[in-house]
């Protein structure tokens, strides 16, 4: 399961891509940090599948090792659509024709349900929650599943809002996410906490009606 890429990691990847095949020493020289720090970052990014190590045998002695950005790493460097996403959402929500705007948002909802739904198919609700958590984590979301003391049903918690900039402008993105989770998990979901409202996280839990039916 891949961890979320940090800002410094992205800069490191970009530098490695720009410099091509690099040794630990060449990275130290370019970045001005210690070999220990370089090796730690390389090891973490290797574990994430974003960097690979290649051996090059010289005429004498042990082989030298070079590090390169993998195809997955190149894809990660290209997956920075924040500004484009903001512009697209702004344009959608500014459409004056209500029917046209609603159809576009509905089509977006359908695409997200289709994307997530391919990976969330377990029979039990608890397992579907776990499948959704795993999927969102691979997409870079900081997500966990919890269960409050005395509660029968799980809670999906986003420790950082994945749509912070969008949500700060328009709460409808929060409603869209709630609707998508409801359809993918197969139960009506409620948003019990929201970063947009000043909470520390966004939480989604099955509706009280669902909880009552389970308790009964």
PyMOL commands that place a pseudoatom at each C-alpha (Angstrom):
pseudoatom trace, name=CA, resn=UNK, resi=1, chain=A, elem=C, hetatm=0, pos=[0.000, 0.000, 0.000]
pseudoatom trace, name=CA, resn=UNK, resi=2, chain=A, elem=C, hetatm=0, pos=[1.602, 3.242, -1.132]
pseudoatom trace, name=CA, resn=UNK, resi=3, chain=A, elem=C, hetatm=0, pos=[2.037, 6.188, 1.185]
pseudoatom trace, name=CA, resn=UNK, resi=4, chain=A, elem=C, hetatm=0, pos=[1.065, 9.721, 0.248]
pseudoatom trace, name=CA, resn=UNK, resi=5, chain=A, elem=C, hetatm=0, pos=[3.789, 11.552, -1.673]
pseudoatom trace, name=CA, resn=UNK, resi=6, chain=A, elem=C, hetatm=0, pos=[5.160, 14.522, 0.262]
pseudoatom trace, name=CA, resn=UNK, resi=7, chain=A, elem=C, hetatm=0, pos=[6.032, 17.853, -1.323]
pseudoatom trace, name=CA, resn=UNK, resi=8, chain=A, elem=C, hetatm=0, pos=[9.781, 17.332, -0.734]
pseudoatom trace, name=CA, resn=UNK, resi=9, chain=A, elem=C, hetatm=0, pos=[9.534, 13.870, -2.297]
pseudoatom trace, name=CA, resn=UNK, resi=10, chain=A, elem=C, hetatm=0, pos=[7.974, 15.348, -5.417]
pseudoatom trace, name=CA, resn=UNK, resi=11, chain=A, elem=C, hetatm=0, pos=[10.796, 17.899, -5.684]
pseudoatom trace, name=CA, resn=UNK, resi=12, chain=A, elem=C, hetatm=0, pos=[13.342, 15.119, -5.205]
pseudoatom trace, name=CA, resn=UNK, resi=13, chain=A, elem=C, hetatm=0, pos=[11.717, 13.051, -7.964]
pseudoatom trace, name=CA, resn=UNK, resi=14, chain=A, elem=C, hetatm=0, pos=[11.720, 16.056, -10.287]
pseudoatom trace, name=CA, resn=UNK, resi=15, chain=A, elem=C, hetatm=0, pos=[15.429, 16.642, -9.657]
pseudoatom trace, name=CA, resn=UNK, resi=16, chain=A, elem=C, hetatm=0, pos=[16.254, 12.980, -10.296]
pseudoatom trace, name=CA, resn=UNK, resi=17, chain=A, elem=C, hetatm=0, pos=[14.246, 12.998, -13.510]
pseudoatom trace, name=CA, resn=UNK, resi=18, chain=A, elem=C, hetatm=0, pos=[15.993, 16.166, -14.679]
pseudoatom trace, name=CA, resn=UNK, resi=19, chain=A, elem=C, hetatm=0, pos=[19.458, 14.785, -13.889]
pseudoatom trace, name=CA, resn=UNK, resi=20, chain=A, elem=C, hetatm=0, pos=[18.863, 11.339, -15.339]
pseudoatom trace, name=CA, resn=UNK, resi=21, chain=A, elem=C, hetatm=0, pos=[20.647, 8.262, -13.956]
pseudoatom trace, name=CA, resn=UNK, resi=22, chain=A, elem=C, hetatm=0, pos=[22.243, 9.432, -10.709]
pseudoatom trace, name=CA, resn=UNK, resi=23, chain=A, elem=C, hetatm=0, pos=[24.426, 8.059, -7.951]
pseudoatom trace, name=CA, resn=UNK, resi=24, chain=A, elem=C, hetatm=0, pos=[24.011, 8.858, -4.280]
pseudoatom trace, name=CA, resn=UNK, resi=25, chain=A, elem=C, hetatm=0, pos=[27.056, 11.116, -4.470]
pseudoatom trace, name=CA, resn=UNK, resi=26, chain=A, elem=C, hetatm=0, pos=[25.837, 13.048, -7.495]
pseudoatom trace, name=CA, resn=UNK, resi=27, chain=A, elem=C, hetatm=0, pos=[22.522, 13.644, -5.735]
pseudoatom trace, name=CA, resn=UNK, resi=28, chain=A, elem=C, hetatm=0, pos=[24.384, 14.836, -2.631]
pseudoatom trace, name=CA, resn=UNK, resi=29, chain=A, elem=C, hetatm=0, pos=[26.353, 17.298, -4.741]
pseudoatom trace, name=CA, resn=UNK, resi=30, chain=A, elem=C, hetatm=0, pos=[23.287, 18.656, -6.523]
pseudoatom trace, name=CA, resn=UNK, resi=31, chain=A, elem=C, hetatm=0, pos=[20.989, 18.875, -3.513]
pseudoatom trace, name=CA, resn=UNK, resi=32, chain=A, elem=C, hetatm=0, pos=[23.543, 19.796, -0.841]
pseudoatom trace, name=CA, resn=UNK, resi=33, chain=A, elem=C, hetatm=0, pos=[22.411, 17.195, 1.708]
pseudoatom trace, name=CA, resn=UNK, resi=34, chain=A, elem=C, hetatm=0, pos=[24.093, 14.228, 3.367]
pseudoatom trace, name=CA, resn=UNK, resi=35, chain=A, elem=C, hetatm=0, pos=[24.382, 10.765, 1.870]
pseudoatom trace, name=CA, resn=UNK, resi=36, chain=A, elem=C, hetatm=0, pos=[22.339, 9.397, 4.770]
pseudoatom trace, name=CA, resn=UNK, resi=37, chain=A, elem=C, hetatm=0, pos=[19.441, 11.721, 3.964]
pseudoatom trace, name=CA, resn=UNK, resi=38, chain=A, elem=C, hetatm=0, pos=[19.654, 10.830, 0.267]
pseudoatom trace, name=CA, resn=UNK, resi=39, chain=A, elem=C, hetatm=0, pos=[19.655, 7.079, 0.962]
pseudoatom trace, name=CA, resn=UNK, resi=40, chain=A, elem=C, hetatm=0, pos=[16.665, 7.372, 3.300]
pseudoatom trace, name=CA, resn=UNK, resi=41, chain=A, elem=C, hetatm=0, pos=[14.627, 9.210, 0.683]
pseudoatom trace, name=CA, resn=UNK, resi=42, chain=A, elem=C, hetatm=0, pos=[15.712, 6.841, -2.065]
pseudoatom trace, name=CA, resn=UNK, resi=43, chain=A, elem=C, hetatm=0, pos=[14.711, 3.835, 0.044]
pseudoatom trace, name=CA, resn=UNK, resi=44, chain=A, elem=C, hetatm=0, pos=[11.263, 5.304, 0.729]
pseudoatom trace, name=CA, resn=UNK, resi=45, chain=A, elem=C, hetatm=0, pos=[10.631, 6.184, -2.909]
pseudoatom trace, name=CA, resn=UNK, resi=46, chain=A, elem=C, hetatm=0, pos=[11.888, 2.768, -4.025]
pseudoatom trace, name=CA, resn=UNK, resi=47, chain=A, elem=C, hetatm=0, pos=[9.414, 1.122, -1.652]
pseudoatom trace, name=CA, resn=UNK, resi=48, chain=A, elem=C, hetatm=0, pos=[6.671, 3.224, -3.267]
pseudoatom trace, name=CA, resn=UNK, resi=49, chain=A, elem=C, hetatm=0, pos=[7.735, 2.012, -6.728]
pseudoatom trace, name=CA, resn=UNK, resi=50, chain=A, elem=C, hetatm=0, pos=[8.667, 5.515, -7.905]
pseudoatom trace, name=CA, resn=UNK, resi=51, chain=A, elem=C, hetatm=0, pos=[12.433, 4.939, -8.183]
pseudoatom trace, name=CA, resn=UNK, resi=52, chain=A, elem=C, hetatm=0, pos=[14.469, 1.936, -9.280]
pseudoatom trace, name=CA, resn=UNK, resi=53, chain=A, elem=C, hetatm=0, pos=[18.125, 1.081, -8.716]
pseudoatom trace, name=CA, resn=UNK, resi=54, chain=A, elem=C, hetatm=0, pos=[20.395, -0.126, -11.509]
pseudoatom trace, name=CA, resn=UNK, resi=55, chain=A, elem=C, hetatm=0, pos=[23.829, -1.695, -11.167]
pseudoatom trace, name=CA, resn=UNK, resi=56, chain=A, elem=C, hetatm=0, pos=[26.647, -0.781, -13.535]
pseudoatom trace, name=CA, resn=UNK, resi=57, chain=A, elem=C, hetatm=0, pos=[29.741, -2.976, -13.405]
pseudoatom trace, name=CA, resn=UNK, resi=58, chain=A, elem=C, hetatm=0, pos=[33.067, -1.256, -13.763]
pseudoatom trace, name=CA, resn=UNK, resi=59, chain=A, elem=C, hetatm=0, pos=[36.357, -2.815, -14.703]
pseudoatom trace, name=CA, resn=UNK, resi=60, chain=A, elem=C, hetatm=0, pos=[37.329, -3.276, -11.076]
pseudoatom trace, name=CA, resn=UNK, resi=61, chain=A, elem=C, hetatm=0, pos=[35.721, -3.401, -7.674]
pseudoatom trace, name=CA, resn=UNK, resi=62, chain=A, elem=C, hetatm=0, pos=[32.085, -3.479, -6.742]
pseudoatom trace, name=CA, resn=UNK, resi=63, chain=A, elem=C, hetatm=0, pos=[29.421, -2.330, -9.217]
pseudoatom trace, name=CA, resn=UNK, resi=64, chain=A, elem=C, hetatm=0, pos=[28.191, 1.238, -9.039]
pseudoatom trace, name=CA, resn=UNK, resi=65, chain=A, elem=C, hetatm=0, pos=[24.513, 1.864, -8.414]
pseudoatom trace, name=CA, resn=UNK, resi=66, chain=A, elem=C, hetatm=0, pos=[22.447, 4.395, -10.279]
pseudoatom trace, name=CA, resn=UNK, resi=67, chain=A, elem=C, hetatm=0, pos=[18.915, 5.552, -9.491]
pseudoatom trace, name=CA, resn=UNK, resi=68, chain=A, elem=C, hetatm=0, pos=[16.259, 6.436, -12.042]
pseudoatom trace, name=CA, resn=UNK, resi=69, chain=A, elem=C, hetatm=0, pos=[12.619, 7.502, -11.931]
pseudoatom trace, name=CA, resn=UNK, resi=70, chain=A, elem=C, hetatm=0, pos=[10.279, 4.644, -12.874]
pseudoatom trace, name=CA, resn=UNK, resi=71, chain=A, elem=C, hetatm=0, pos=[7.302, 4.874, -15.202]
pseudoatom trace, name=CA, resn=UNK, resi=72, chain=A, elem=C, hetatm=0, pos=[5.073, 5.104, -12.124]
pseudoatom trace, name=CA, resn=UNK, resi=73, chain=A, elem=C, hetatm=0, pos=[7.255, 7.944, -10.822]
pseudoatom trace, name=CA, resn=UNK, resi=74, chain=A, elem=C, hetatm=0, pos=[6.922, 9.826, -14.098]
pseudoatom trace, name=CA, resn=UNK, resi=75, chain=A, elem=C, hetatm=0, pos=[3.169, 9.355, -13.925]
pseudoatom trace, name=CA, resn=UNK, resi=76, chain=A, elem=C, hetatm=0, pos=[3.181, 10.714, -10.362]
pseudoatom trace, name=CA, resn=UNK, resi=77, chain=A, elem=C, hetatm=0, pos=[5.086, 13.816, -11.458]
pseudoatom trace, name=CA, resn=UNK, resi=78, chain=A, elem=C, hetatm=0, pos=[2.502, 14.428, -14.155]
pseudoatom trace, name=CA, resn=UNK, resi=79, chain=A, elem=C, hetatm=0, pos=[-0.518, 13.943, -11.909]
pseudoatom trace, name=CA, resn=UNK, resi=80, chain=A, elem=C, hetatm=0, pos=[-0.769, 17.510, -10.672]
pseudoatom trace, name=CA, resn=UNK, resi=81, chain=A, elem=C, hetatm=0, pos=[-4.133, 18.714, -11.928]
pseudoatom trace, name=CA, resn=UNK, resi=82, chain=A, elem=C, hetatm=0, pos=[-5.035, 21.012, -9.036]
pseudoatom trace, name=CA, resn=UNK, resi=83, chain=A, elem=C, hetatm=0, pos=[-5.307, 24.243, -11.031]
pseudoatom trace, name=CA, resn=UNK, resi=84, chain=A, elem=C, hetatm=0, pos=[-7.149, 22.561, -13.886]
pseudoatom trace, name=CA, resn=UNK, resi=85, chain=A, elem=C, hetatm=0, pos=[-9.593, 20.890, -11.475]
pseudoatom trace, name=CA, resn=UNK, resi=86, chain=A, elem=C, hetatm=0, pos=[-10.318, 24.221, -9.799]
pseudoatom trace, name=CA, resn=UNK, resi=87, chain=A, elem=C, hetatm=0, pos=[-11.006, 25.908, -13.121]
pseudoatom trace, name=CA, resn=UNK, resi=88, chain=A, elem=C, hetatm=0, pos=[-13.219, 23.093, -14.378]
pseudoatom trace, name=CA, resn=UNK, resi=89, chain=A, elem=C, hetatm=0, pos=[-15.290, 22.976, -11.200]
pseudoatom trace, name=CA, resn=UNK, resi=90, chain=A, elem=C, hetatm=0, pos=[-15.675, 26.759, -11.218]
pseudoatom trace, name=CA, resn=UNK, resi=91, chain=A, elem=C, hetatm=0, pos=[-16.907, 26.667, -14.798]
pseudoatom trace, name=CA, resn=UNK, resi=92, chain=A, elem=C, hetatm=0, pos=[-19.370, 23.857, -14.069]
pseudoatom trace, name=CA, resn=UNK, resi=93, chain=A, elem=C, hetatm=0, pos=[-20.877, 25.597, -11.052]
pseudoatom trace, name=CA, resn=UNK, resi=94, chain=A, elem=C, hetatm=0, pos=[-21.180, 28.886, -12.968]
pseudoatom trace, name=CA, resn=UNK, resi=95, chain=A, elem=C, hetatm=0, pos=[-23.343, 27.396, -15.704]
pseudoatom trace, name=CA, resn=UNK, resi=96, chain=A, elem=C, hetatm=0, pos=[-26.597, 29.324, -15.502]
pseudoatom trace, name=CA, resn=UNK, resi=97, chain=A, elem=C, hetatm=0, pos=[-28.821, 26.643, -17.027]
pseudoatom trace, name=CA, resn=UNK, resi=98, chain=A, elem=C, hetatm=0, pos=[-29.739, 24.482, -14.035]
pseudoatom trace, name=CA, resn=UNK, resi=99, chain=A, elem=C, hetatm=0, pos=[-30.524, 21.384, -16.107]
pseudoatom trace, name=CA, resn=UNK, resi=100, chain=A, elem=C, hetatm=0, pos=[-27.212, 21.544, -17.960]
pseudoatom trace, name=CA, resn=UNK, resi=101, chain=A, elem=C, hetatm=0, pos=[-25.253, 22.019, -14.734]
pseudoatom trace, name=CA, resn=UNK, resi=102, chain=A, elem=C, hetatm=0, pos=[-27.125, 19.171, -13.032]
pseudoatom trace, name=CA, resn=UNK, resi=103, chain=A, elem=C, hetatm=0, pos=[-26.476, 16.811, -15.949]
pseudoatom trace, name=CA, resn=UNK, resi=104, chain=A, elem=C, hetatm=0, pos=[-22.745, 17.528, -15.905]
pseudoatom trace, name=CA, resn=UNK, resi=105, chain=A, elem=C, hetatm=0, pos=[-22.484, 16.924, -12.162]
pseudoatom trace, name=CA, resn=UNK, resi=106, chain=A, elem=C, hetatm=0, pos=[-24.551, 13.748, -12.513]
pseudoatom trace, name=CA, resn=UNK, resi=107, chain=A, elem=C, hetatm=0, pos=[-22.211, 12.473, -15.208]
pseudoatom trace, name=CA, resn=UNK, resi=108, chain=A, elem=C, hetatm=0, pos=[-19.224, 13.228, -13.001]
pseudoatom trace, name=CA, resn=UNK, resi=109, chain=A, elem=C, hetatm=0, pos=[-20.894, 11.370, -10.139]
pseudoatom trace, name=CA, resn=UNK, resi=110, chain=A, elem=C, hetatm=0, pos=[-21.479, 8.406, -12.409]
pseudoatom trace, name=CA, resn=UNK, resi=111, chain=A, elem=C, hetatm=0, pos=[-17.846, 8.307, -13.512]
pseudoatom trace, name=CA, resn=UNK, resi=112, chain=A, elem=C, hetatm=0, pos=[-16.619, 8.371, -9.915]
pseudoatom trace, name=CA, resn=UNK, resi=113, chain=A, elem=C, hetatm=0, pos=[-19.052, 5.628, -8.896]
pseudoatom trace, name=CA, resn=UNK, resi=114, chain=A, elem=C, hetatm=0, pos=[-17.859, 3.541, -11.837]
pseudoatom trace, name=CA, resn=UNK, resi=115, chain=A, elem=C, hetatm=0, pos=[-14.202, 4.135, -10.953]
pseudoatom trace, name=CA, resn=UNK, resi=116, chain=A, elem=C, hetatm=0, pos=[-14.578, 3.314, -7.264]
pseudoatom trace, name=CA, resn=UNK, resi=117, chain=A, elem=C, hetatm=0, pos=[-17.172, 0.600, -7.731]
pseudoatom trace, name=CA, resn=UNK, resi=118, chain=A, elem=C, hetatm=0, pos=[-14.820, -1.632, -9.723]
pseudoatom trace, name=CA, resn=UNK, resi=119, chain=A, elem=C, hetatm=0, pos=[-12.770, -2.084, -6.559]
pseudoatom trace, name=CA, resn=UNK, resi=120, chain=A, elem=C, hetatm=0, pos=[-15.523, -2.174, -3.915]
pseudoatom trace, name=CA, resn=UNK, resi=121, chain=A, elem=C, hetatm=0, pos=[-17.480, -5.409, -4.290]
pseudoatom trace, name=CA, resn=UNK, resi=122, chain=A, elem=C, hetatm=0, pos=[-17.316, -7.288, -0.976]
pseudoatom trace, name=CA, resn=UNK, resi=123, chain=A, elem=C, hetatm=0, pos=[-20.432, -8.882, 0.456]
pseudoatom trace, name=CA, resn=UNK, resi=124, chain=A, elem=C, hetatm=0, pos=[-20.214, -7.376, 3.930]
pseudoatom trace, name=CA, resn=UNK, resi=125, chain=A, elem=C, hetatm=0, pos=[-20.443, -3.654, 4.642]
pseudoatom trace, name=CA, resn=UNK, resi=126, chain=A, elem=C, hetatm=0, pos=[-17.311, -3.729, 6.801]
pseudoatom trace, name=CA, resn=UNK, resi=127, chain=A, elem=C, hetatm=0, pos=[-15.294, -5.287, 3.963]
pseudoatom trace, name=CA, resn=UNK, resi=128, chain=A, elem=C, hetatm=0, pos=[-16.636, -2.741, 1.467]
pseudoatom trace, name=CA, resn=UNK, resi=129, chain=A, elem=C, hetatm=0, pos=[-15.521, 0.048, 3.788]
pseudoatom trace, name=CA, resn=UNK, resi=130, chain=A, elem=C, hetatm=0, pos=[-12.054, -1.504, 3.897]
pseudoatom trace, name=CA, resn=UNK, resi=131, chain=A, elem=C, hetatm=0, pos=[-11.920, -1.883, 0.116]
pseudoatom trace, name=CA, resn=UNK, resi=132, chain=A, elem=C, hetatm=0, pos=[-12.892, 1.767, -0.334]
pseudoatom trace, name=CA, resn=UNK, resi=133, chain=A, elem=C, hetatm=0, pos=[-10.292, 2.850, 2.219]
pseudoatom trace, name=CA, resn=UNK, resi=134, chain=A, elem=C, hetatm=0, pos=[-7.600, 0.894, 0.388]
pseudoatom trace, name=CA, resn=UNK, resi=135, chain=A, elem=C, hetatm=0, pos=[-8.582, 2.377, -2.965]
pseudoatom trace, name=CA, resn=UNK, resi=136, chain=A, elem=C, hetatm=0, pos=[-8.657, 5.956, -1.680]
pseudoatom trace, name=CA, resn=UNK, resi=137, chain=A, elem=C, hetatm=0, pos=[-5.270, 5.463, -0.026]
pseudoatom trace, name=CA, resn=UNK, resi=138, chain=A, elem=C, hetatm=0, pos=[-3.707, 4.373, -3.324]
pseudoatom trace, name=CA, resn=UNK, resi=139, chain=A, elem=C, hetatm=0, pos=[-5.141, 7.549, -4.862]
pseudoatom trace, name=CA, resn=UNK, resi=140, chain=A, elem=C, hetatm=0, pos=[-3.281, 9.622, -2.277]
pseudoatom trace, name=CA, resn=UNK, resi=141, chain=A, elem=C, hetatm=0, pos=[-6.095, 10.224, 0.235]
pseudoatom trace, name=CA, resn=UNK, resi=142, chain=A, elem=C, hetatm=0, pos=[-5.260, 10.083, 3.952]
pseudoatom trace, name=CA, resn=UNK, resi=143, chain=A, elem=C, hetatm=0, pos=[-8.134, 7.812, 4.984]
pseudoatom trace, name=CA, resn=UNK, resi=144, chain=A, elem=C, hetatm=0, pos=[-8.855, 5.471, 7.868]
pseudoatom trace, name=CA, resn=UNK, resi=145, chain=A, elem=C, hetatm=0, pos=[-11.736, 3.376, 9.131]
pseudoatom trace, name=CA, resn=UNK, resi=146, chain=A, elem=C, hetatm=0, pos=[-12.792, 3.670, 12.750]
pseudoatom trace, name=CA, resn=UNK, resi=147, chain=A, elem=C, hetatm=0, pos=[-15.599, 2.442, 14.925]
pseudoatom trace, name=CA, resn=UNK, resi=148, chain=A, elem=C, hetatm=0, pos=[-16.711, 4.494, 17.883]
pseudoatom trace, name=CA, resn=UNK, resi=149, chain=A, elem=C, hetatm=0, pos=[-17.253, 2.741, 21.182]
pseudoatom trace, name=CA, resn=UNK, resi=150, chain=A, elem=C, hetatm=0, pos=[-20.792, 1.391, 21.281]
pseudoatom trace, name=CA, resn=UNK, resi=151, chain=A, elem=C, hetatm=0, pos=[-21.363, 1.959, 17.556]
pseudoatom trace, name=CA, resn=UNK, resi=152, chain=A, elem=C, hetatm=0, pos=[-22.338, -0.974, 15.330]
pseudoatom trace, name=CA, resn=UNK, resi=153, chain=A, elem=C, hetatm=0, pos=[-21.238, 0.462, 11.981]
pseudoatom trace, name=CA, resn=UNK, resi=154, chain=A, elem=C, hetatm=0, pos=[-17.856, 1.711, 10.724]
pseudoatom trace, name=CA, resn=UNK, resi=155, chain=A, elem=C, hetatm=0, pos=[-16.925, 5.330, 10.045]
pseudoatom trace, name=CA, resn=UNK, resi=156, chain=A, elem=C, hetatm=0, pos=[-14.863, 6.524, 7.072]
pseudoatom trace, name=CA, resn=UNK, resi=157, chain=A, elem=C, hetatm=0, pos=[-12.542, 9.341, 8.137]
pseudoatom trace, name=CA, resn=UNK, resi=158, chain=A, elem=C, hetatm=0, pos=[-10.566, 11.597, 5.785]
pseudoatom trace, name=CA, resn=UNK, resi=159, chain=A, elem=C, hetatm=0, pos=[-7.836, 13.177, 7.890]
pseudoatom trace, name=CA, resn=UNK, resi=160, chain=A, elem=C, hetatm=0, pos=[-7.207, 15.790, 5.208]
pseudoatom trace, name=CA, resn=UNK, resi=161, chain=A, elem=C, hetatm=0, pos=[-9.887, 17.083, 2.874]
pseudoatom trace, name=CA, resn=UNK, resi=162, chain=A, elem=C, hetatm=0, pos=[-8.935, 15.830, -0.628]
pseudoatom trace, name=CA, resn=UNK, resi=163, chain=A, elem=C, hetatm=0, pos=[-10.865, 18.717, -2.204]
pseudoatom trace, name=CA, resn=UNK, resi=164, chain=A, elem=C, hetatm=0, pos=[-9.867, 21.501, 0.175]
pseudoatom trace, name=CA, resn=UNK, resi=165, chain=A, elem=C, hetatm=0, pos=[-9.574, 24.282, -2.415]
pseudoatom trace, name=CA, resn=UNK, resi=166, chain=A, elem=C, hetatm=0, pos=[-12.753, 23.229, -4.201]
pseudoatom trace, name=CA, resn=UNK, resi=167, chain=A, elem=C, hetatm=0, pos=[-14.715, 22.818, -0.967]
pseudoatom trace, name=CA, resn=UNK, resi=168, chain=A, elem=C, hetatm=0, pos=[-13.637, 26.226, 0.314]
pseudoatom trace, name=CA, resn=UNK, resi=169, chain=A, elem=C, hetatm=0, pos=[-15.350, 27.756, -2.727]
pseudoatom trace, name=CA, resn=UNK, resi=170, chain=A, elem=C, hetatm=0, pos=[-18.380, 25.510, -3.068]
pseudoatom trace, name=CA, resn=UNK, resi=171, chain=A, elem=C, hetatm=0, pos=[-19.869, 22.978, -0.620]
pseudoatom trace, name=CA, resn=UNK, resi=172, chain=A, elem=C, hetatm=0, pos=[-21.493, 21.010, -3.440]
pseudoatom trace, name=CA, resn=UNK, resi=173, chain=A, elem=C, hetatm=0, pos=[-18.260, 19.053, -3.947]
pseudoatom trace, name=CA, resn=UNK, resi=174, chain=A, elem=C, hetatm=0, pos=[-18.762, 17.710, -0.411]
pseudoatom trace, name=CA, resn=UNK, resi=175, chain=A, elem=C, hetatm=0, pos=[-22.318, 16.669, -1.287]
pseudoatom trace, name=CA, resn=UNK, resi=176, chain=A, elem=C, hetatm=0, pos=[-21.044, 14.973, -4.433]
pseudoatom trace, name=CA, resn=UNK, resi=177, chain=A, elem=C, hetatm=0, pos=[-18.486, 12.957, -2.463]
pseudoatom trace, name=CA, resn=UNK, resi=178, chain=A, elem=C, hetatm=0, pos=[-21.126, 11.911, 0.078]
pseudoatom trace, name=CA, resn=UNK, resi=179, chain=A, elem=C, hetatm=0, pos=[-23.433, 10.735, -2.718]
pseudoatom trace, name=CA, resn=UNK, resi=180, chain=A, elem=C, hetatm=0, pos=[-20.632, 8.772, -4.395]
pseudoatom trace, name=CA, resn=UNK, resi=181, chain=A, elem=C, hetatm=0, pos=[-19.700, 7.032, -1.119]
pseudoatom trace, name=CA, resn=UNK, resi=182, chain=A, elem=C, hetatm=0, pos=[-23.356, 6.149, -0.527]
pseudoatom trace, name=CA, resn=UNK, resi=183, chain=A, elem=C, hetatm=0, pos=[-23.729, 4.499, -3.910]
pseudoatom trace, name=CA, resn=UNK, resi=184, chain=A, elem=C, hetatm=0, pos=[-20.375, 2.714, -3.860]
pseudoatom trace, name=CA, resn=UNK, resi=185, chain=A, elem=C, hetatm=0, pos=[-20.873, 1.327, -0.346]
pseudoatom trace, name=CA, resn=UNK, resi=186, chain=A, elem=C, hetatm=0, pos=[-24.507, 0.453, -1.004]
pseudoatom trace, name=CA, resn=UNK, resi=187, chain=A, elem=C, hetatm=0, pos=[-25.899, 2.258, 2.057]
pseudoatom trace, name=CA, resn=UNK, resi=188, chain=A, elem=C, hetatm=0, pos=[-27.047, 5.859, 2.664]
pseudoatom trace, name=CA, resn=UNK, resi=189, chain=A, elem=C, hetatm=0, pos=[-24.132, 7.810, 4.158]
pseudoatom trace, name=CA, resn=UNK, resi=190, chain=A, elem=C, hetatm=0, pos=[-24.170, 10.932, 6.321]
pseudoatom trace, name=CA, resn=UNK, resi=191, chain=A, elem=C, hetatm=0, pos=[-21.385, 13.511, 6.576]
pseudoatom trace, name=CA, resn=UNK, resi=192, chain=A, elem=C, hetatm=0, pos=[-20.974, 13.845, 10.338]
pseudoatom trace, name=CA, resn=UNK, resi=193, chain=A, elem=C, hetatm=0, pos=[-17.875, 16.070, 10.282]
pseudoatom trace, name=CA, resn=UNK, resi=194, chain=A, elem=C, hetatm=0, pos=[-16.454, 18.338, 7.590]
pseudoatom trace, name=CA, resn=UNK, resi=195, chain=A, elem=C, hetatm=0, pos=[-13.181, 20.262, 7.303]
pseudoatom trace, name=CA, resn=UNK, resi=196, chain=A, elem=C, hetatm=0, pos=[-15.092, 23.018, 5.513]
pseudoatom trace, name=CA, resn=UNK, resi=197, chain=A, elem=C, hetatm=0, pos=[-17.090, 23.583, 8.704]
pseudoatom trace, name=CA, resn=UNK, resi=198, chain=A, elem=C, hetatm=0, pos=[-13.940, 23.867, 10.813]
pseudoatom trace, name=CA, resn=UNK, resi=199, chain=A, elem=C, hetatm=0, pos=[-13.727, 20.223, 11.921]
pseudoatom trace, name=CA, resn=UNK, resi=200, chain=A, elem=C, hetatm=0, pos=[-10.365, 18.476, 12.090]
pseudoatom trace, name=CA, resn=UNK, resi=201, chain=A, elem=C, hetatm=0, pos=[-11.397, 15.859, 9.533]
pseudoatom trace, name=CA, resn=UNK, resi=202, chain=A, elem=C, hetatm=0, pos=[-14.206, 14.778, 7.215]
pseudoatom trace, name=CA, resn=UNK, resi=203, chain=A, elem=C, hetatm=0, pos=[-16.204, 11.828, 8.521]
pseudoatom trace, name=CA, resn=UNK, resi=204, chain=A, elem=C, hetatm=0, pos=[-18.830, 9.747, 6.769]
pseudoatom trace, name=CA, resn=UNK, resi=205, chain=A, elem=C, hetatm=0, pos=[-20.971, 7.170, 8.527]
pseudoatom trace, name=CA, resn=UNK, resi=206, chain=A, elem=C, hetatm=0, pos=[-24.048, 5.098, 7.608]
pseudoatom trace, name=CA, resn=UNK, resi=207, chain=A, elem=C, hetatm=0, pos=[-27.258, 7.003, 8.297]
pseudoatom trace, name=CA, resn=UNK, resi=208, chain=A, elem=C, hetatm=0, pos=[-29.035, 6.690, 11.601]
pseudoatom trace, name=CA, resn=UNK, resi=209, chain=A, elem=C, hetatm=0, pos=[-31.809, 4.789, 9.836]
pseudoatom trace, name=CA, resn=UNK, resi=210, chain=A, elem=C, hetatm=0, pos=[-29.252, 2.202, 8.752]
pseudoatom trace, name=CA, resn=UNK, resi=211, chain=A, elem=C, hetatm=0, pos=[-27.788, 1.999, 12.258]
pseudoatom trace, name=CA, resn=UNK, resi=212, chain=A, elem=C, hetatm=0, pos=[-31.217, 1.508, 13.754]
pseudoatom trace, name=CA, resn=UNK, resi=213, chain=A, elem=C, hetatm=0, pos=[-32.066, -1.302, 11.345]
pseudoatom trace, name=CA, resn=UNK, resi=214, chain=A, elem=C, hetatm=0, pos=[-28.791, -3.067, 12.149]
pseudoatom trace, name=CA, resn=UNK, resi=215, chain=A, elem=C, hetatm=0, pos=[-29.419, -2.689, 15.886]
pseudoatom trace, name=CA, resn=UNK, resi=216, chain=A, elem=C, hetatm=0, pos=[-32.916, -4.105, 15.436]
for i in range(1, 216): cmd.bond("trace and resi %d" % i, "trace and resi %d" % (i + 1))
show_as sticks, trace
zoom trace
